[in-house]
């Protein structure tokens, strides 16, 4: 998405997003916020570019984290996706 919006250092931010997604809960937030200063302070970017730079990764993280991952994990372990999601919520709240 950052390449389509022609954000400077888009590949670097993509690599960092890949690495940061291994950190539960905060990795997605950090990887979404990292390119924001580059986009906000770029005089060639419009307000819509700034909004899309925030909304696209946030939406992707929400869909993948709440729908795709529980489905894939549930299929791999032969569990219902809701059981996987509730398990992630329970253990995430207990262990961080």
Z-matrix of the N, CA and C atoms (Angstrom, degrees):
N
C 1 1.448
C 2 1.523 1 110.24
N 3 1.331 2 116.75 1 -37.89
C 4 1.458 3 119.36 2 -179.57
C 5 1.524 4 111.48 3 -68.57
N 6 1.329 5 116.77 4 -32.08
C 7 1.466 6 119.36 5 176.35
C 8 1.529 7 110.93 6 -66.57
N 9 1.325 8 116.93 7 -39.31
C 10 1.459 9 120.46 8 179.10
C 11 1.524 10 111.77 9 -67.06
N 12 1.339 11 116.31 10 -31.58
C 13 1.461 12 120.41 11 178.02
C 14 1.528 13 112.12 12 -85.83
N 15 1.336 14 116.25 13 0.17
C 16 1.465 15 123.36 14 178.70
C 17 1.527 16 112.58 15 57.00
N 18 1.337 17 114.74 16 46.63
C 19 1.462 18 121.11 17 176.85
C 20 1.523 19 108.24 18 -80.71
N 21 1.330 20 116.21 19 135.40
C 22 1.462 21 120.19 20 175.83
C 23 1.529 22 109.02 21 -62.17
N 24 1.314 23 117.03 22 142.50
C 25 1.472 24 124.44 23 179.06
C 26 1.532 25 112.48 24 62.50
N 27 1.322 26 117.73 25 31.52
C 28 1.464 27 121.52 26 -177.47
C 29 1.525 28 111.76 27 -60.99
N 30 1.327 29 117.61 28 -39.04
C 31 1.466 30 119.72 29 179.74
C 32 1.522 31 111.77 30 -67.52
N 33 1.315 32 117.07 31 -36.75
C 34 1.462 33 120.75 32 177.49
C 35 1.529 34 109.92 33 -65.00
N 36 1.324 35 116.44 34 -43.96
C 37 1.463 36 120.06 35 178.34
C 38 1.527 37 111.20 36 -65.82
N 39 1.317 38 117.57 37 -34.09
C 40 1.462 39 120.68 38 175.86
C 41 1.515 40 111.92 39 -65.63
N 42 1.330 41 117.17 40 -42.51
C 43 1.461 42 121.11 41 177.05
C 44 1.522 43 110.72 42 -64.00
N 45 1.330 44 116.86 43 -43.34
C 46 1.462 45 120.13 44 177.88
C 47 1.530 46 111.45 45 -63.89
N 48 1.325 47 117.43 46 -37.48
C 49 1.467 48 120.50 47 177.37
C 50 1.523 49 110.14 48 -63.35
N 51 1.334 50 116.75 49 -41.10
C 52 1.461 51 120.77 50 177.84
C 53 1.529 52 110.38 51 -60.17
N 54 1.311 53 117.02 52 -46.38
C 55 1.461 54 121.04 53 -178.02
C 56 1.528 55 111.84 54 -71.17
N 57 1.307 56 117.24 55 -39.94
C 58 1.465 57 120.59 56 -177.46
C 59 1.525 58 112.93 57 -72.24
N 60 1.318 59 118.01 58 -20.84
C 61 1.458 60 119.69 59 179.68
C 62 1.526 61 112.76 60 -69.14
N 63 1.322 62 117.24 61 -9.96
C 64 1.456 63 119.97 62 174.90
C 65 1.522 64 111.67 63 -79.11
N 66 1.331 65 117.62 64 -11.45
C 67 1.461 66 122.15 65 176.01
C 68 1.528 67 107.35 66 -93.05
N 69 1.330 68 117.51 67 115.86
C 70 1.469 69 119.22 68 -177.11
C 71 1.532 70 111.93 69 -62.53
N 72 1.281 71 115.56 70 144.94
C 73 1.464 72 127.01 71 174.44
C 74 1.525 73 114.51 72 65.85
N 75 1.309 74 119.88 73 -56.80
C 76 1.463 75 120.56 74 -174.36
C 77 1.524 76 113.22 75 -86.58
N 78 1.322 77 118.19 76 -21.43
C 79 1.459 78 120.60 77 -178.60
C 80 1.508 79 112.92 78 -61.49
N 81 1.324 80 116.86 79 -42.76
C 82 1.463 81 120.62 80 178.28
C 83 1.517 82 112.46 81 -66.41
N 84 1.319 83 116.41 82 -37.39
C 85 1.464 84 120.54 83 179.07
C 86 1.522 85 110.28 84 -67.12
N 87 1.325 86 116.32 85 -45.71
C 88 1.466 87 120.26 86 -179.67
C 89 1.526 88 110.34 87 -63.93
N 90 1.329 89 116.60 88 -43.86
C 91 1.467 90 118.87 89 -178.31
C 92 1.532 91 112.03 90 -67.69
N 93 1.327 92 117.70 91 -24.46
C 94 1.456 93 120.74 92 175.63
C 95 1.524 94 111.34 93 -77.72
N 96 1.318 95 116.85 94 -37.02
C 97 1.464 96 120.51 95 -176.03
C 98 1.524 97 113.91 96 -83.81
N 99 1.329 98 118.47 97 -21.03
C 100 1.460 99 120.52 98 -177.66
C 101 1.537 100 114.62 99 -57.15
N 102 1.318 101 120.46 100 -45.91
C 103 1.470 102 118.20 101 -178.83
C 104 1.534 103 114.37 102 -77.91
N 105 1.312 104 118.22 103 -6.67
C 106 1.460 105 120.10 104 -174.93
C 107 1.534 106 113.62 105 -60.58
N 108 1.340 107 120.67 106 -45.68
C 109 1.475 108 118.15 107 178.66
C 110 1.527 109 112.96 108 -61.12
N 111 1.324 110 116.72 109 -35.38
C 112 1.465 111 119.95 110 179.62
C 113 1.527 112 110.29 111 -64.26
N 114 1.311 113 116.46 112 -39.72
C 115 1.467 114 120.81 113 -178.30
C 116 1.529 115 111.01 114 -77.86
N 117 1.325 116 116.80 115 -41.57
C 118 1.466 117 120.30 116 -177.18
C 119 1.524 118 111.32 117 -64.10
N 120 1.336 119 117.23 118 -40.32
C 121 1.463 120 120.18 119 -176.23
C 122 1.531 121 113.89 120 -91.35
N 123 1.331 122 116.85 121 5.35
C 124 1.461 123 120.35 122 175.80
C 125 1.537 124 108.41 123 -85.62
N 126 1.321 125 117.42 124 116.54
C 127 1.476 126 118.69 125 -175.64
C 128 1.530 127 114.26 126 -67.68
N 129 1.332 128 117.82 127 -15.17
C 130 1.467 129 119.60 128 -179.14
C 131 1.523 130 112.80 129 -87.18
N 132 1.320 131 117.72 130 -8.93
C 133 1.468 132 121.00 131 -177.63
C 134 1.523 133 110.95 132 -87.51
N 135 1.320 134 114.97 133 139.61
C 136 1.461 135 120.33 134 178.41
C 137 1.530 136 109.48 135 -88.83
N 138 1.319 137 114.70 136 172.29
C 139 1.461 138 120.27 137 177.41
C 140 1.529 139 110.72 138 -61.65
N 141 1.319 140 116.90 139 -36.57
C 142 1.464 141 120.98 140 179.18
C 143 1.525 142 111.08 141 -65.29
N 144 1.328 143 117.87 142 -37.59
C 145 1.468 144 120.73 143 176.50
C 146 1.523 145 110.99 144 -61.85
N 147 1.321 146 116.46 145 -40.80
C 148 1.467 147 120.97 146 179.47
C 149 1.524 148 110.08 147 -64.04
N 150 1.315 149 116.58 148 -45.16
C 151 1.472 150 120.94 149 -179.58
C 152 1.529 151 110.32 150 -64.86
N 153 1.320 152 117.35 151 -44.40
C 154 1.469 153 120.65 152 -179.80
C 155 1.525 154 111.85 153 -66.53
N 156 1.329 155 117.48 154 -34.74
C 157 1.462 156 120.67 155 177.90
C 158 1.515 157 110.63 156 -63.52
N 159 1.311 158 117.45 157 -28.79
C 160 1.466 159 120.68 158 176.62
C 161 1.526 160 111.95 159 -87.47
N 162 1.327 161 117.29 160 -44.37
C 163 1.464 162 120.59 161 -172.42
C 164 1.532 163 114.33 162 -72.10
N 165 1.313 164 118.06 163 -38.32
C 166 1.467 165 119.62 164 -176.26
C 167 1.525 166 111.39 165 -64.60
N 168 1.341 167 120.16 166 -52.52
C 169 1.467 168 118.33 167 178.37
C 170 1.529 169 113.15 168 -64.26
N 171 1.340 170 117.23 169 -35.86
C 172 1.462 171 119.93 170 178.78
C 173 1.523 172 110.59 171 -62.87
N 174 1.323 173 117.19 172 -43.42
C 175 1.460 174 121.43 173 179.19
C 176 1.526 175 111.15 174 -65.93
N 177 1.321 176 116.42 175 -42.42
C 178 1.470 177 119.63 176 179.67
C 179 1.524 178 110.67 177 -63.34
N 180 1.337 179 117.06 178 -44.59
C 181 1.466 180 120.07 179 179.12
C 182 1.530 181 111.32 180 -62.56
N 183 1.323 182 116.68 181 -40.15
C 184 1.464 183 119.93 182 -179.89
C 185 1.523 184 111.43 183 -65.85
N 186 1.320 185 117.44 184 -44.40
C 187 1.468 186 120.64 185 -178.90
C 188 1.530 187 110.81 186 -66.98
N 189 1.326 188 116.19 187 -45.71
C 190 1.468 189 119.39 188 -178.65
C 191 1.530 190 110.46 189 -65.91
N 192 1.327 191 117.28 190 -44.71
C 193 1.460 192 120.37 191 -176.89
C 194 1.513 193 114.58 192 -70.15
N 195 1.326 194 117.29 193 -32.05
C 196 1.463 195 120.03 194 -175.27
C 197 1.517 196 115.02 195 -100.46
N 198 1.327 197 117.82 196 -17.86
C 199 1.461 198 119.28 197 -176.84
C 200 1.526 199 113.10 198 -124.09
N 201 1.317 200 117.35 199 -49.96
C 202 1.464 201 120.63 200 -173.69
C 203 1.526 202 111.49 201 -72.21
N 204 1.337 203 116.99 202 -52.80
C 205 1.466 204 119.51 203 -176.90
C 206 1.528 205 113.20 204 -61.05
N 207 1.354 206 120.30 205 -46.29
C 208 1.468 207 118.19 206 176.68
C 209 1.529 208 113.02 207 -60.67
N 210 1.325 209 117.06 208 -35.82
C 211 1.468 210 120.08 209 179.71
C 212 1.524 211 110.20 210 -66.92
N 213 1.332 212 117.16 211 -46.83
C 214 1.465 213 121.37 212 -178.39
C 215 1.529 214 110.33 213 -66.09
N 216 1.332 215 116.74 214 -46.45
C 217 1.462 216 119.40 215 178.98
C 218 1.522 217 111.53 216 -64.17
N 219 1.327 218 116.33 217 -39.89
C 220 1.459 219 119.72 218 178.63
C 221 1.513 220 112.46 219 -64.07
N 222 1.331 221 117.41 220 -40.53
C 223 1.463 222 120.89 221 178.12
C 224 1.526 223 110.75 222 -67.29
N 225 1.333 224 116.62 223 -39.36
C 226 1.466 225 119.91 224 -178.49
C 227 1.528 226 111.20 225 -68.29
N 228 1.330 227 116.45 226 -35.06
C 229 1.469 228 119.86 227 -178.31
C 230 1.521 229 112.49 228 -103.28
N 231 1.333 230 116.09 229 6.44
C 232 1.457 231 122.79 230 -179.45
C 233 1.527 232 112.06 231 57.01
N 234 1.338 233 115.11 232 44.34
C 235 1.461 234 122.20 233 176.43
C 236 1.525 235 108.75 234 -119.97
N 237 1.311 236 115.40 235 155.28
C 238 1.456 237 119.97 236 175.86
C 239 1.528 238 108.95 237 -69.65
N 240 1.339 239 118.26 238 142.06
C 241 1.475 240 120.56 239 -178.06
C 242 1.532 241 114.29 240 -56.62
N 243 1.330 242 117.25 241 -32.73
C 244 1.468 243 119.46 242 179.66
C 245 1.524 244 110.36 243 -67.78
N 246 1.329 245 117.10 244 -36.25
C 247 1.462 246 120.46 245 176.86
C 248 1.529 247 109.77 246 -62.87
N 249 1.308 248 116.70 247 -41.93
C 250 1.468 249 120.80 248 178.94
C 251 1.522 250 109.85 249 -64.90
N 252 1.330 251 118.17 250 -45.19
C 253 1.461 252 121.99 251 -179.36
C 254 1.527 253 110.95 252 -63.67
N 255 1.316 254 117.63 253 -44.13
C 256 1.464 255 120.42 254 177.75
C 257 1.522 256 111.56 255 -65.19
N 258 1.311 257 116.47 256 -36.58
C 259 1.462 258 120.29 257 175.99
C 260 1.521 259 111.19 258 -63.50
N 261 1.331 260 117.23 259 -43.32
C 262 1.465 261 120.73 260 177.45
C 263 1.523 262 111.27 261 -62.20
N 264 1.324 263 117.28 262 -40.26
C 265 1.462 264 121.04 263 179.11
C 266 1.519 265 110.10 264 -66.64
N 267 1.320 266 118.01 265 -45.93
C 268 1.462 267 121.61 266 -178.68
C 269 1.527 268 111.74 267 -61.91
N 270 1.313 269 116.13 268 -54.22
C 271 1.467 270 119.38 269 -176.87
C 272 1.524 271 111.73 270 -71.36
N 273 1.313 272 117.26 271 -30.24
C 274 1.462 273 119.54 272 175.43
C 275 1.523 274 111.88 273 -66.23
N 276 1.340 275 116.57 274 -37.77
C 277 1.469 276 119.52 275 178.47
C 278 1.521 277 111.43 276 -73.41
N 279 1.312 278 117.89 277 -32.32
C 280 1.463 279 120.43 278 179.91
C 281 1.534 280 112.57 279 -77.18
N 282 1.327 281 116.54 280 -43.70
C 283 1.460 282 120.64 281 -172.65
C 284 1.520 283 113.58 282 -108.54
N 285 1.302 284 116.97 283 -5.47
C 286 1.474 285 118.86 284 176.15
C 287 1.437 286 114.14 285 84.81
